Amino acid sequence: MLINLWRSVLKNRLMLISLTLVLCGAAFLPNGVGVASAQVRALAPQDDTQVWNDMQVSVPLNQKLDFVLNGSLRVGRDVSHLVDRRIGAGFLFKAGKYLTFYPSFLNIVTRPVANRKGNETRLSFAATARLPLGKFALSDRNLFERRLRYSQGNSTRYRNRLQIERPLELGKMQLRIFASDEVFYDWSVNDWVRNRFAIGGSKALNKQLTGELYYLRQNDGRSRPGDLHVIGTALRVRL
């Protein structure tokens, strides 16, 4: 029954999803699945300036379930080289009016410096509560992820992101602005290892397309590079 439902919903949409895969993810898979580079381990700097570009395609399967495909390209080394490529998919379950669940997987290929390459498969489960507060909306995302890393040991992390947003009108332009803060706990070192603060806005371009622009500041004393200044864009498509 589920297979027939998928065929019915996706019949006229496979072309767009395939195009998204080509544009966002064709280059994401490494040469030789599951093999990490054994080349010289150059030391990455502690600080970096990056640009993150994300794309997400959501396909409604019914009123409470979406299939989600996403990809990302991150340009770093002071915005001079592609340092991170990722592609993933998941299912978004709407459990009532204020709660969603999102199990997903992600394949990540990184190249933080020349001659150093990493490959990771990430399995995640997120639960997000979103509450309206007058003109504002408050959301709290709790995410657990298992990181299967081929060049390092595996690890499990917990991430909590608190976000507040509200609509804003600039003349005839209607935007939605937001600010968020996210903390990371890593059980491999039993410590809070990372903090991300972001501020930005989004605009609905039409009924199916939303664009987002934001600034993100990351602080992480364990990763290299760990302290980041990021300008990010996101394009969200709902079919």
MIVONU-308959 format. One line per field, with one value per residue (C-alpha): residue number from 1; residue in three letters; x, y, z. Coordinates in pm, 1 decimal, decimal comma, m for minus. Example, Ala and Ser with C-alpha at 12.3 -4.5 7.8 and 13.67 -1.06 7.14 Angstrom:
BEGIN
pos = c(1; 2);
code = c(Ala; Ser);
east = c(1230,0; 1367,0);
north = c(m450,0; m106,0);
up = c(780,0; 714,0);
//
This chain:
BEGIN
pos = c(1; 2; 3; 4; 5; 6; 7; 8; 9; 10; 11; 12; 13; 14; 15; 16; 17; 18; 19; 20; 21; 22; 23; 24; 25; 26; 27; 28; 29; 30; 31; 32; 33; 34; 35; 36; 37; 38; 39; 40; 41; 42; 43; 44; 45; 46; 47; 48; 49; 50; 51; 52; 53; 54; 55; 56; 57; 58; 59; 60; 61; 62; 63; 64; 65; 66; 67; 68; 69; 70; 71; 72; 73; 74; 75; 76; 77; 78; 79; 80; 81; 82; 83; 84; 85; 86; 87; 88; 89; 90; 91; 92; 93; 94; 95; 96; 97; 98; 99; 100; 101; 102; 103; 104; 105; 106; 107; 108; 109; 110; 111; 112; 113; 114; 115; 116; 117; 118; 119; 120; 121; 122; 123; 124; 125; 126; 127; 128; 129; 130; 131; 132; 133; 134; 135; 136; 137; 138; 139; 140; 141; 142; 143; 144; 145; 146; 147; 148; 149; 150; 151; 152; 153; 154; 155; 156; 157; 158; 159; 160; 161; 162; 163; 164; 165; 166; 167; 168; 169; 170; 171; 172; 173; 174; 175; 176; 177; 178; 179; 180; 181; 182; 183; 184; 185; 186; 187; 188; 189; 190; 191; 192; 193; 194; 195; 196; 197; 198; 199; 200; 201; 202; 203; 204; 205; 206; 207; 208; 209; 210; 211; 212; 213; 214; 215; 216; 217; 218; 219; 220; 221; 222; 223; 224; 225; 226; 227; 228; 229; 230; 231; 232; 233; 234; 235; 236; 237; 238; 239);
code = c(Met; Leu; Ile; Asn; Leu; Trp; Arg; Ser; Val; Leu; Lys; Asn; Arg; Leu; Met; Leu; Ile; Ser; Leu; Thr; Leu; Val; Leu; Cys; Gly; Ala; Ala; Phe; Leu; Pro; Asn; Gly; Val; Gly; Val; Ala; Ser; Ala; Gln; Val; Arg; Ala; Leu; Ala; Pro; Gln; Asp; Asp; Thr; Gln; Val; Trp; Asn; Asp; Met; Gln; Val; Ser; Val; Pro; Leu; Asn; Gln; Lys; Leu; Asp; Phe; Val; Leu; Asn; Gly; Ser; Leu; Arg; Val; Gly; Arg; Asp; Val; Ser; His; Leu; Val; Asp; Arg; Arg; Ile; Gly; Ala; Gly; Phe; Leu; Phe; Lys; Ala; Gly; Lys; Tyr; Leu; Thr; Phe; Tyr; Pro; Ser; Phe; Leu; Asn; Ile; Val; Thr; Arg; Pro; Val; Ala; Asn; Arg; Lys; Gly; Asn; Glu; Thr; Arg; Leu; Ser; Phe; Ala; Ala; Thr; Ala; Arg; Leu; Pro; Leu; Gly; Lys; Phe; Ala; Leu; Ser; Asp; Arg; Asn; Leu; Phe; Glu; Arg; Arg; Leu; Arg; Tyr; Ser; Gln; Gly; Asn; Ser; Thr; Arg; Tyr; Arg; Asn; Arg; Leu; Gln; Ile; Glu; Arg; Pro; Leu; Glu; Leu; Gly; Lys; Met; Gln; Leu; Arg; Ile; Phe; Ala; Ser; Asp; Glu; Val; Phe; Tyr; Asp; Trp; Ser; Val; Asn; Asp; Trp; Val; Arg; Asn; Arg; Phe; Ala; Ile; Gly; Gly; Ser; Lys; Ala; Leu; Asn; Lys; Gln; Leu; Thr; Gly; Glu; Leu; Tyr; Tyr; Leu; Arg; Gln; Asn; Asp; Gly; Arg; Ser; Arg; Pro; Gly; Asp; Leu; His; Val; Ile; Gly; Thr; Ala; Leu; Arg; Val; Arg; Leu);
east = c(0,0; 282,5; 454,8; 137,5; 101,1; 456,1; 403,6; 86,6; 236,5; 577,1; 476,0; 489,4; 766,2; 1052,4; 1205,1; 1244,4; 1382,1; 1629,5; 1740,2; 1786,6; 2002,8; 2218,6; 2259,7; 2303,3; 2440,8; 2605,4; 2947,6; 2875,7; 2975,9; 3349,3; 3572,0; 3556,7; 3267,3; 3372,4; 3737,5; 3898,6; 4200,9; 4533,4; 4725,1; 4932,8; 4730,4; 4766,8; 4663,1; 4351,2; 4331,1; 4112,7; 3915,9; 3750,6; 3504,3; 3256,8; 2949,9; 2686,0; 2435,0; 2147,2; 1860,9; 1561,8; 1282,2; 973,3; 721,6; 390,1; 281,8; m29,0; m145,2; 89,9; 390,3; 648,6; 944,3; 1237,9; 1547,0; 1827,2; 2173,5; 2440,1; 2761,1; 2993,0; 3274,0; 3550,9; 3922,7; 3821,6; 3562,1; 3815,0; 3756,2; 3470,4; 3520,3; 3196,7; 2947,7; 2645,1; 2325,0; 2053,1; 1690,0; 1430,3; 1063,4; 889,2; 601,7; 352,3; 231,1; m46,2; m43,6; 279,0; 508,3; 708,3; 948,5; 1223,3; 1431,4; 1694,1; 2032,2; 2311,6; 2628,9; 2905,3; 3236,9; 3475,1; 3803,4; 3898,3; 4251,2; 4439,5; 4531,7; 4294,1; 3956,7; 3688,1; 3379,6; 3087,5; 2743,0; 2509,9; 2186,3; 1962,5; 1633,6; 1486,2; 1179,5; 1068,5; 802,1; 675,2; 449,7; 282,0; 334,6; 126,7; 318,4; 613,9; 672,5; 906,6; 1052,3; 1270,4; 1446,5; 1600,5; 1821,1; 2019,2; 2270,7; 2499,2; 2811,9; 2975,8; 3316,1; 3566,7; 3879,4; 3795,5; 3607,2; 3228,0; 3040,9; 2694,3; 2580,7; 2282,7; 2187,9; 1936,6; 1830,3; 1602,7; 1464,1; 1231,9; 1078,5; 818,1; 676,5; 805,8; 674,5; 912,0; 685,4; 512,2; 768,1; 668,2; 952,4; 995,4; 1294,2; 1448,3; 1725,0; 1845,3; 2103,9; 2213,6; 2435,1; 2605,5; 2686,3; 2927,3; 2931,1; 3271,8; 3427,4; 3139,5; 3127,7; 2939,6; 3160,7; 2993,4; 2764,4; 2597,9; 2416,2; 2228,1; 2017,4; 1843,1; 1522,2; 1315,1; 1073,6; 810,6; 882,0; 566,0; 343,2; 611,0; 939,1; 1095,8; 1436,1; 1641,3; 1947,0; 2129,3; 2451,0; 2586,1; 2863,3; 3004,6; 3238,9; 3407,0; 3741,4; 3778,2; 3726,0; 3951,7; 3835,6; 3593,2; 3533,7; 3339,5; 3185,4; 2918,8; 2692,7; 2423,6; 2150,4; 1873,6; 1623,3; 1319,7; 1088,5; 754,5; 597,4);
north = c(0,0; 238,2; 164,2; 247,7; 570,0; 669,8; 598,5; 804,4; 1105,3; 1102,8; 1010,6; 1366,6; 1482,8; 1242,1; 1465,1; 1759,9; 1541,9; 1383,7; 1729,7; 1828,2; 1522,7; 1611,3; 1976,1; 1925,9; 1579,0; 1417,7; 1512,3; 1433,9; 1069,1; 1009,0; 810,2; 465,7; 428,2; 396,4; 481,1; 781,9; 956,3; 843,4; 1136,1; 1376,8; 1515,3; 1890,2; 2092,6; 2302,3; 2651,0; 2713,9; 2997,5; 3014,5; 3219,6; 3013,5; 3031,2; 2758,5; 2686,4; 2449,9; 2312,9; 2115,9; 1949,0; 1831,2; 1594,4; 1558,0; 1193,9; 1270,5; 1539,5; 1422,3; 1281,9; 1442,3; 1287,9; 1531,0; 1541,7; 1785,5; 1879,1; 2128,9; 2279,4; 2468,0; 2688,2; 2756,4; 2828,5; 3195,2; 3133,0; 2995,7; 2616,6; 2368,5; 2211,6; 2023,9; 1837,1; 1658,0; 1491,4; 1324,0; 1229,7; 1169,2; 1159,9; 1445,4; 1326,8; 1585,8; 1463,3; 1707,0; 2083,5; 2169,8; 1865,8; 1710,1; 1414,8; 1386,0; 1066,0; 1109,2; 1008,2; 1220,7; 1146,3; 1402,8; 1446,7; 1706,6; 1854,8; 2113,8; 2154,6; 2032,5; 1660,7; 1583,9; 1420,8; 1288,4; 1076,7; 1040,9; 882,2; 1039,8; 889,8; 1140,6; 1169,4; 1512,1; 1613,8; 1976,0; 2156,4; 2486,2; 2717,9; 3044,5; 3339,5; 3623,0; 3763,9; 3544,4; 3170,8; 2973,6; 2638,7; 2391,4; 2118,8; 1819,0; 1612,8; 1292,0; 1184,8; 886,2; 974,7; 688,9; 827,8; 634,7; 834,0; 884,6; 700,5; 694,6; 923,7; 1015,9; 1375,4; 1557,3; 1896,4; 2143,3; 2445,5; 2716,8; 2956,4; 3257,1; 3413,3; 3667,7; 3819,4; 4155,9; 4391,8; 4617,1; 4818,9; 4562,1; 4294,7; 4036,1; 3858,7; 3624,9; 3704,3; 3466,0; 3421,5; 3087,6; 2932,5; 2567,2; 2371,9; 2034,4; 1759,7; 1485,3; 1155,9; 1059,9; 1329,9; 1371,3; 1745,9; 2034,7; 2094,6; 2348,9; 2650,8; 2806,3; 3140,0; 3245,6; 3540,7; 3589,5; 3601,7; 3411,7; 3510,1; 3307,1; 3357,6; 3172,1; 2896,0; 2631,9; 2817,1; 2988,9; 3156,1; 3214,6; 3426,7; 3421,7; 3486,1; 3214,0; 3223,1; 2891,2; 2841,2; 2502,9; 2457,9; 2089,7; 2086,1; 2243,2; 2470,7; 2514,6; 2888,5; 2996,0; 3306,7; 3187,5; 3353,1; 3100,0; 3066,5; 2808,9; 2730,1; 2527,2; 2369,0; 2211,6; 2017,4);
up = c(0,0; 87,6; m244,8; m437,0; m240,0; m322,6; m690,7; m698,6; m522,9; m690,7; m1045,2; m1179,5; m947,8; m1008,0; m1271,6; m1034,0; m755,7; m996,1; m1106,7; m742,4; m686,8; m983,8; m882,7; m509,3; m461,7; m761,2; m634,8; m271,3; m270,9; m228,9; m460,5; m305,6; m63,1; 300,4; 239,1; 404,7; 266,1; 409,8; 268,2; 473,1; 764,0; 723,7; 1027,0; 974,5; 1127,8; 1430,8; 1263,2; 923,7; 721,4; 521,2; 297,0; 338,2; 61,1; 142,0; m63,7; 64,7; m130,8; 58,9; m97,5; 94,2; 111,3; 314,9; 559,3; 834,3; 647,5; 416,3; 238,6; 260,2; 40,0; 121,8; 3,4; 103,4; m30,9; 205,7; 83,1; 333,7; 376,1; 381,5; 107,5; m143,3; m158,3; m135,9; 207,7; 279,4; 58,9; 197,6; 83,9; 286,8; 319,4; 586,2; 679,9; 861,0; 1083,0; 1210,3; 1548,7; 1621,1; 1583,8; 1767,2; 1746,7; 1460,9; 1438,6; 1177,4; 1141,1; 869,6; 731,0; 588,6; 391,7; 442,7; 262,6; 403,9; 286,1; 550,8; 412,5; 105,7; 107,9; 393,7; 334,2; 567,1; 507,8; 747,8; 755,0; 1007,3; 1144,1; 1323,8; 1505,3; 1583,2; 1780,8; 1748,0; 1951,5; 1809,1; 2009,5; 1898,8; 2135,5; 1994,7; 1698,1; 1788,7; 1751,8; 1975,9; 1869,9; 2057,4; 1858,6; 2035,8; 1806,2; 1863,5; 1600,2; 1554,3; 1357,4; 1166,1; 1074,5; 865,3; 952,7; 1322,2; 1592,6; 1587,9; 1823,5; 1946,4; 1997,8; 2143,7; 2001,6; 2139,1; 1933,3; 2069,2; 1807,7; 1815,5; 1505,5; 1402,6; 1082,1; 962,3; 696,0; 502,0; 276,7; 60,4; 141,9; 399,3; 576,6; 870,2; 1090,9; 1343,1; 1598,4; 1734,6; 1961,4; 1946,8; 2187,4; 2123,7; 2374,9; 2259,5; 2450,8; 2307,2; 2526,7; 2778,2; 2732,8; 2574,3; 2271,8; 2042,9; 2034,3; 1729,5; 1725,8; 1412,3; 1302,7; 970,5; 774,8; 521,3; 247,0; 65,1; m305,9; m408,7; m270,3; m322,0; m277,9; 25,0; 42,4; 355,7; 437,1; 771,8; 962,9; 1193,8; 1451,5; 1570,3; 1867,5; 1910,8; 2084,0; 1989,5; 1611,6; 1349,6; 1214,3; 1502,7; 1530,1; 1221,3; 1071,0; 825,3; 571,3; 483,5; 223,8; 203,5; m68,6; 38,6; m215,5; m122,7; m405,6);
//
